[in-house]
């Protein structure tokens, strides 16, 4: 077999496609022999095979291990698995390659060993760890081989079971890292990289192995911090063998991981670390500018030599990764309460904060590499300017740092940024006066930085803390009048649009006019036009319509011409701007409907598979349909395309996208819809979704039906087919089909939304028996539901019914019999088990009110129903990460409690979401801070390090719509949404929800009254039957509410 393997491997290296394909097929066939792995290992060890074939053998063996070594592999393919005798021989031969004289073979062998270790250690290869640590103390090549194995192995599959071994490995890594005289720079880089992986694993295990962490981490950090800080303090050295850039980059990466995972233990070193990194930021600032921003300066060559590392393999590594790591660490430190005093005194910036902000402005400047990339590929410019861009750079990292500082210290950042901007603007002014063309880079960085902190700056301008007039005069106007610097000119447009409401009206008007001209001018640099397009979006959404209307025709015509020229990756910018223009003046929009409609439908035809572009097209369709002046003309234009898409296309993506467009058209219509629309739309829609088996088509169909029921339920009830079946009966039949056991739960994820709409709109249009049949159908499917998300999606339907008719709701469910379980049993079980999984502000509120109504009934059928309570501590699983096999052997056990007690527990949890903020604002107390399960304050809490609640910090990286969604799911305060400027938030709220008094009800207030009433009402026997079943935290919450 070895000869066959050798020849096949040799064939895979051939330049001939046919021979290479044939050889790969031969190898696939040979893999079915259990002796294949040993044959490949022998070839890899055979010097006469040649280096290329030996490397190919190692690569082939690694792939084989993933496919056939263990049935536990996620890439396992059916076939024979080698026996233990063969595996032992393979392991031995591959391990021998770790001492090969060729570095490429050693690297390939290290990857194979790491792959085998994932499945074989410690049970089948118990000596591996000692073998590798033995190699660490061998020669240089052996050390590198062992580190290569540990790098892939630890990063891939180490877990809590191996934590003790990691504790033994770290001292060996420290010896390599700290001993620069004995070990090469490469070995030291790899050692600190493996240490970084170890720290991450230890941090992941902190909750289950706290004793290990507390016993070992302080000592580990004490030993490692001194040499790490020594490396970081050393001047940056580029070049070849003597370069320390890779080592510095790995050291800062380790610090970031340690700070994220072990902040409590790293706290004593925070000041020293920040001081060291601040000095590095200062020391690297001028060389960075000369090397990467101003390459024509007299210091450029020496700066480049200093900041670029060249490896022996010819690869280069710049200082960028190191600087990005520094900025990331500072961003994390800014969120830490223990480091607050290093940045601010009270609300005033410290000298470090002031200096740091000034340096950020320097690092924010566009590098020559970025400019070259933008010039070669405008789509990279589009990507880099996106808030969620995928390319990372020092500039992007500096932007992230500004956002972190703005979140943690908004007032202090405004002060320090005002000073830093003035200083850098002065530099730009002097350069411009001296005819130095680099001036625009400094001015652009000022505008970009201020724009990142736009929200804080706007508040400051209103209070007179931040004066934009200096920035306008020195930076904005000169850039706007400099077409020779297109990306600077474009920045001026974007900046002014961000602050249009805070600027003098004449300035805003001038830039609106200029933006309209830029959008419509095909001769302008594309970067300027695209920036003007971005500005158009903000101008239309933030300025009064009267300021934009005079230029609306130019905006729309210009955008229409641009959209046709843009690719799939950048068309969304202009399409979003077009969407923004549609609401400025309905009559202008109507006059240009032929142009708008043609462009929108053309975009859909070209890019219907693009989720983002498709969603924008649907939004535009909805807005045009809402415009009474444009609706009819656009519908005549769009309906043939939509009908063709949903009725005649073989591609399910086209069908689903067509249904989405139809849904947008319906949502934009008034209620009831104009005569004839429902008759034209409904039959085609039902024909498609009734026969399709595609889950996406069915989901889109459910949402479209929901909108149709909401807009025109009366006409649906009146519509009849040739057999006399009404539209609503068709919809009920569709729901029944989706609820059948043969249908997947994912296909019916939006049935709950449709059923809710039926409950809101159709109760007076159909008979009680028809509604009862719908309830029975959905309840029968709920009884067999497996996915928590599917069960939760159906619960709002029951909540709507319980809020409106709680008594009738209980009676109906009690009469439903489902395999010896009543419908009430099924619904209450699912509701109380999945209550916290219900999504959406309104749905969560209705669900909570529904439970309150059911509890208030005091119905004996509910009181007698027993449900799952609290988790019972399982000693067998304590302090461990529970695997599936462990959970089967020692499954979790729960208490059993009456349904009313469970309802109280869930509603207390619901209230606790926003209760801390409520009571902190009322009396300054920190409700629930460090409270353990007994209700006692936990003195050992680790959470001291964070400035605010972790959920709030998670908003930092979200876009505005994401923030709104998060806030809707976590708080009742609609005031928080007022800061989401320029959003279409109000339009995304269901009109039936807005009309429901429950939507505007203060849920916390209602819950507070509810708890006070049930505690005092003797009918509920609260103190005897419910209070003893509450945990310490729940009793503390209740006491606070009732006080």
Secondary structure, DSSP 8 states (H G I E B T S, - for coil): -HHHHHHHHHHHT-S-HHHHHHHHHHHHHHTTSTTHHHHHHHHHH-GGG-HHHHHHHHHHHHHHIIIII-TT-TT--SS----HHHHHHHHHHHHHGGG-S-HHHHHHHHHHHHHHHHHHTTTT-TTHHHHHHHHHTS-HHHHHHHHHHHHHHHHHH--GGGHHHHHHHHHHHHHHHH-TTTS-HHHHHHHHHHHHHHHHHHHHTTTT-HHHHHHHHHHHHHHHHHHHHHHHHS----BSTT--HHHHHHHHHHHHHHHHH-HHHHGGGHHHHHHHHHHHHHHHHHHHIIIII-TTSTTHHHHHHHHEEE-TTS-EEETHHHHHHHHHHHHHHHTBGGGHHHHEETTEE-HHHHHHHHHHHHHTS--HHHHHHHHH-HHHHHHHHSTT-S---HHHHHHHHHHHHHHH-HHHHHHHHHHHHHHHHHHHHHHHHTT-TTHHHHHHHHHHHHHHTHHHHHHHHHTTSS--HHHIIIIIHHHHT-TTSHHHHHHHHHHHHHTGGGS-HHHHHHHHHHHHHHHH-TTS-HHHHHHHHHHHHHHHHHS-HHHHHTTHHHHHHHHHHHHTT--TTTHHHHHHHHHHHTTT-HHHHHHTHHHHHHHHHHHHHHHTT-HHHHHHHHHHHHHHHH-TTTHHHHHHHHHHHHHHHHHH-S-HHHHHHHHHHHHHHHHHS-SS--TTHHHHHHHHHHHHHHH---HHHHHHHHHHHHHHHHHHHHHHHH-B-TT--BHHHHHHHHHHHHTSTTS-TGGGTTHHHHHHHHHHHSTTTS-HHHHHHHHHHHHHHHTT---HHHHHHHHHHHHHHHHH-HHHHHHHHHH-EETTEEHHHHHHHHHHHHGGG--SHHHHHHHHHHHHHHHHHT-HHHHT-EEEEEEE--GGGTTS---HHHHHHS--EEEEEEHHHHHHHHHHHHHHHHHHHHHHHHHS--TTTTB-TTS-B-TT-SGGGBSS-HHHHTTTT--HHHHHHHHHHH---GGGGGGSTT--GGGGS-HHHHHSHHHHS-HHHHHHHHHHHHHH-GGG-HHHHTGGGS-HHHHHHHHHHH-
